[in-house]
Amino acid sequence: MSVYIDATSRIVHDQEQSLALVCPHCLITAHITPAAVPGFEDLQAHKPKHVGLVYRCDACLAPIFLRFTARMYGANRVELAPQFNEVERPRETFAFMHLPEEVELFFKEALTCYSSGAFNAFASMCRRSAQAVFADLGETGRLRLYDELNNVRAMAELDVETFTRIKSVLFGNDSDPRPNAPLLESYAAGMLLEIMKDLLYEAYVRKGKLQQAMMVRRFFVDEKANNVTQLASVTGTDSLK
């Protein structure tokens, strides 16, 4: 994959037609178009290690800031690494309505850390979220979620190293002065995010949605029974024919 800025300050990307990402503003996966590119002469004069470009989301037209690593400064081009970092990450969302207040508070802050790229702060808040869950559900709930973690490991086919690091974050010994070690990079943090969502869904959201659905069903059954009783009272009969 070739990505470079030519002598006319134009960005050239051989995968430009298929360049798409989740927009941090409208949260839609959309194609992005270059909107502002640093000048070639300025880059040659200062030779920064990283180069920032502004793209435009084709869905909502909002600016999206990307940071590329400069690979090589040539006479007629500045070659960039094809991988880029999103300066603004899409906001992570979750169905919080069924979570206890303390768990909701901690996990909201965890998602904020993740969206900001602060992965180890994210891990710390995930641990606080997990501790709040264990305090709420008790030892039985803790063991149930530990079993669920092992199920997720099997389904997702997580490698041993990543699984061990995530388990250390969520189920590490509380007496450990550094319960969140080892540090997490973007991949492990992403896996931790999906696992936290799954564990919270199993612990609270699934039960809450089921109870809500059963309540709605019960309401309509009771409403129908009341209507039948009222009609029978009006007609003076015990049943409808």
N, C-alpha and C positions, 0 to 999 in steps of 0.2 A: 504494500500500500504506500503510495507516494503523496506526501503533503508538503507543500512549500509555498513561500512567498516570493514572487518573481521580482525583477528589477522595476516593474511598473507598480509595485505595491499591491499586487493582486494575489489573493489566496488561490492556490490550485490544489484540488483534492480529487484524486481519481475515483473516490467513492461518493462524490458530492450528491449525486442523484438519490442515493439510498441513505444519506446521513440523517438520522432521526433519533430523537430521545424523548423522554417524558418531560414536558415543559414544567418548570417549577412554579409557573403562574396559573396556567389553566389545567394542569395535571393531565393533559392529553398527549398521547404518543404522536408526535408530529414531525414532519420534515423541518429542518432549519436551514436558513439562508444567510450567507455572510452579509453583515451590515456595516462593520467598521474593522479595518485592518491597519495595524501600525505601519508607518512609512518605511520603505526599504532602506533609505539613507539613514534614518534614525537607528534602525536595527544594526546596520553595519557600523555606525559610529560607536554605539554603546555595547553591542554584542551581549545582551542579557541572556541568562541561562533559561529563562522562561518567557514566553510570549503570550500576551493576552489578546483575544479576539472577541468581537461582539457579533453574535448571530441574532437572527430574528425568527421567532416561532411563526411558522406559516399558518397556524391555527388561530392564535390570538394576537399576533404581531408584537408581542412583548419582547424586550431584549433579553438575550441569554448570554452569559459571560463564560467563556471557556479558556482554560489555561493549557498551553502546549509547552513541551520541553524542546528547546532548540538543539538540534542534532549537529548541524554544520553550517558555517557561514562561508558561502562560496562567492565567486565574483559576480554571478548573475542571479543567485537565489539564496534564500535562507531555508534550509531544510528543517522540518519539524517532525517530531515523533508522531505517529498516527494516533496513539492513545492521548486522551486529554482528560483534564480534571474539570468537573463542573463546579464553578464557584458557588452557585446556588443550587442546592439539591431540592428535588420535589419533596413537599411535606408528606410525611408518613401519617396515615390515618388508622383509626381503629374504632370499633363499636364500644364506646366506654359506658353506655347507659346501664349495663348490668354489673359493672365492677364496683366494689366497695370504694368509698371516698378516698381512703389513703392509697390504695392500689392505683386508682385512677390518677391521683396527683403524681405519684412517682413515675408511672409509665408514660404520662404525658411529657414529663421532663426528659425521660429517656428518649422518646421520639424526637424531641427538640434537639437533643445532643446528636442523635444519629443524622438528622437532616442537616446539621451544621458540620458534619464530618468529624466531630469530636468522639471518636469511637471508644476510647477508654473511659471517658466520662459517661458515655452511653452504657458501657458494661457495668460501671459502678451503680448507675441508676437502675439497671436491670436487676442487679443483686438486691438493692433496696426494695424493688417491686416484689421480687421473689420472697424476701423475708416478710414483707407485709402480707403476702398471700398465705405463707405458712402459718403466720400468727393467726390469721383469720380462719383457716381451714383445719388447723391442728396437725398432729403427727400423722394421722390417717390420710389427710389430704396431701401432706408432703410426700408420703410414700406412693400415693396414687399418681402424683405428678412425676415422681422419679421413674415410675414404670412407663408413664406416657413419654418421657424423654427417651427412654430406650426404644420404645416403639417408633418414635420419630427418627431415631438414628438408623433403624433398620429400613424404614420406608424411604428415607432420603439418601441412604447409602453414604452416610458421612464417614470421612476418613477418621482414623483413630485419633490423630493429633488434634483436629478441629473439635471432635466430640469431647475429648478430655479437657480442652480449654474452656469450652462452653459449660461443661459439667462443673468445672472448678468455679466459674463465675456464679452459677445459680445454686449449687449445692455444696460449696466449699465449707470447710470447718469454720464456724463462727469465731473460734479462738485464734485462727490464723490472722496475724497482723496485716498480711497482704493477700486477702481472699480473692482479689481480681487478677492476680498474676497467673499466667503470663499475659503480656500485653496483646491486644487484638489489632489486626490490620483489617482492611475493608472487607475481605472475603469472610473472615470469621465473624466480624460484626454483622454482616448481612445474614449469615446463618443463625446467629444469636437472635436477630430481630424476628426471623420467621418462626423460630422455636418459641420465643416468648409469646408471639401472637397465638400460636397453636395451644400453648399451655394455658393461657388466659381464656381462650375460647372454651377449652375443655373444662376449666375450673368454674367459669361463671356464665359466659355468653350462651353456650349451648343450653344449659339448664334454664337460664332466664328466658330465652326464646321459646323453649318448649313450654314452660309454665305460662307464658303470655298467650301462646297459641291455644293451650288447653282452657285458659280462662275465657278466651273469645268463643270457643266451641261451647263451653258450658253456658255462657250468656245466651247464645242463640237457642240452645235447647230449653233453657228456663223460660225464655221469652215465648217460644212456641207453645210450651206447656201452659203458660199463663193465658195466652190467647185462646187456646182450646177451652180452658176452664171458664173464661169470661163468656165465650160464645155459648157454652153449655148452660151457663147460668141465665143468659138472656133468653134462650129458646126453651128453657125448662126441661132439657133432656140431659141424659147422662153421657151420651156419646153422639158423635157426628156420623151421619149416614151418607 
